[in-house]
């Protein structure tokens, strides 16, 4: 039976003044630590994240501590205190306002926290949007301290919104969002997307085909749709470190064909390791222990 230490509540400080809460599951005498990046939507490492415990137990058993933390995109809307010089201001964050490139100071803050705790080796595990963030982080910080990456169920959010809204509505809303941002009204909530809650800033970041969020443009490849003017998978291709990509064969965001998704990724990164878990959905529900063992075994192999 897998066992683990009780988690320690911790706080991560980012260079731009945020304090982000997290849970540190420590393995005894460990010098290696994994950082877990949660997904989008209403995600939080404190609520409904049943996958935390199997993953933490499997990693701890293999001598790896693991840090789960709420990044600035946790929850749909969350006001946070931002410390700027001698004053503290309140700003809205959460999925509705998040810009994916902001993952860089979040991840750097997590690494800095772990380094101060004495850890020498770091791994990065990202689920859903967390997988996108690994690609973005690697793209902008090529000489980072991470040894290995684990990308779990990376999805094509840009393609999902293009498909859901339709060609005409998609481009209209993208153009409107750009205008709102330019006129200083980017933090307003988009009425056309209700009950889904997005600011114009957040939607433009997630839907812009030329933006950093568009790391897995599966829709463009599968449907031969010309959405982006930039090289496809440019962030994914930038990764130069050992990496593992894992999908469930029932992933509801994979355009109904997970093997094809994986084959597309292999064209751009043929040396990566790839796993498909039978019977698993986008959140690996009911397959958490299987996923945890795959990740732990892959991380400890030389």
Secondary structure, 3 states (H helix, E strand, C coil): CCCCCCCEEEEEECCCCCEEEEEEECCCCCCEEEEEECCCCCCCCCCCCCHHHHHHHHHHHCCEEEEEECCCCCCCCEEEEEEECCEEEEEEECCCCCCHHHHHHHHHHHHHHHHHCCCCEEEEEEECHHHHHHHHHHHHCCCCCEEEEEEECCCCHHHHHHHHHCHHHHHHHHHHHHHHHHCCCCCCECHHHCCCCCEHHHHHHHHCCCCCCCCCCHHHHHCCCCCCCCCCCHHHHCCCCCEEEEEECCCCCCCCCHHHHHHHHHHHCCCCEEEEECCCCCCCCCCHHHHHHHHHHHHHCC
